[in-house]
Amino acid sequence: MLNDTICAVSTALHEGAISIVRMSGSESFDILKKVSDIRTCKANTIVYGHIKEEGEVIDEVLVSFFVSPKSYTREDMVEINCHGGIAVTRRILNLLLKEGCRMAERGEFTKRAYLNGRIDLSQADSVNDLIYAKTSLQSKSAIRGLSGSVERLLYPLMEEMKDVISMIEVNIDYPEYEDERQMTQEVIYPYLTKWIDECTKMIDKAERFRVVKDGVKTVIIGKPNVGKSSLLNALLEKDKAIVTDIAGTTRDLVEGRAVLDNVTLELIDTAGIRESEDVIERIGIDKSLEAMEEADLILLLLDSSDIDEEDEKLLKATEGRKRLVVYNKDDIHQVGDLHISAKNKDISALVKRINDLYQDDIDLVDEDILNNERQIALMKRCLSELKDMEKKIGEINIDVLLIDLEEAYRDLSEILGKEYREDLIDHMFRNFCLGK
């Protein structure tokens, strides 16, 4: 399959100034010559010419040439910069297919870059992250990942694991070599505790940063008519939720996205939580409680002029959770250390508190860190195996310990794609856009 020459449109297929049609593979230059009047295919050049079909000029183009191995895929590559009309772009693509190209699969250019050793799997993750980045924090994180940050993070741990594995293998295979260090369980145990600590810290940092990178799931809760919808509208800077003086107006979840400095909030305004016999309102309250359980951050909104038993129940229910207790209607009465007036859109104190709350997590963007759920899941699996080894280290012999340690090392290798299952790799690259 890697012997095929592939092609795809690498820009969005709609009207625009420019479209880019991309080819990669050993026949790229030959196919281009068949469909154009261009004859010079010199590395790292851009050549002006015309794409033709049976003598008819389809478009005037600029063509970029990249010669193996100095290209994105480490194969010969051609990028045809044509005019951005849908008809002309499709006609050029169909012409390349007719002359011997195969349509690229989703993400196949990046997949070839990985399989040909130009990037590791964590860098391929970052390519996709950069394409779909919606905030400056996401793009900055992706750029750092492209530079090899995950490999830099894992390299010391993997090298130490590999050294211990090698020494255990020598002890097993050549027991007569008494000069070699004997890797007893007492010697290995300190390594295990050290690795467990390192993996735990990596996971903690990655999960903290994932929250601020992907958007903090933020639920606004409180009694009916406390000002939750007004707060949502103030944070979104638009009127998305209906606001009335009638208690229980919000019966379902209302969602929106607010960007505060570098922190993105995935906001959910919930139905007011109270005892209710109304069937529809009860469904809304149940949804509110469910959203509260799944939230990264809870904004518990209280009426500063009327703190009652229902408020006390909510304070107790959210104890131990990441929350901010916000006192609304400060134009009437001020209590607590964080008070706002949602109705007057005076929420600057709350915005500052949220930014301050997540500043340390935002700063993790400048550190080498695991970038996504795939990487975190593999690190968690490695950590689980190391913890199992720690528990049973005095009960199993060194041969079994070696098998378990090699499995933990493979988990780390899989993060970088040094070991992989083909079906999982195929699934991963299907999430890429066509032409990348």
Secondary structure, 3 states (H helix, E strand, C coil): CCCCCEEEECCCCCCCCEEEEEEECCCHHHHHHHHECCCCCCCCCEEEEEEEECCEEEEEEEEEEECCCCCCCCCCEEEEEEECCHHHHHHHHHHHHHCCCEECCCCHHHHHHHHCCCCCHHHHHHHHHHHCCCCHHHHHHHHHHHCCHHHHHHHHHHHHHHHHHHHHHHHHHCCCCCCCCCCCHHHHHHHHHHHHHHHHHHHHHHHHHHHHHHCEEEEEECCCCCCHHHHHHHHHCCCCCCCCCCCCCCCCCEEEEEEECCEEEEEEECCCCCCCCCHHHHHHHHHHHHHHHHCCEEEEEEECCCCCHHHHHHHHHCCCCCEEEEEECCCCCCCCCCECECCCCECHHHHHHHHHHCHHHHHHHHCCCCCCHHHHHHHHHHHHHHHHHHHHCCCCCHHHHHHHHHHHHHHHHHHHCCCCCHHHHHHHHCCCCCCC
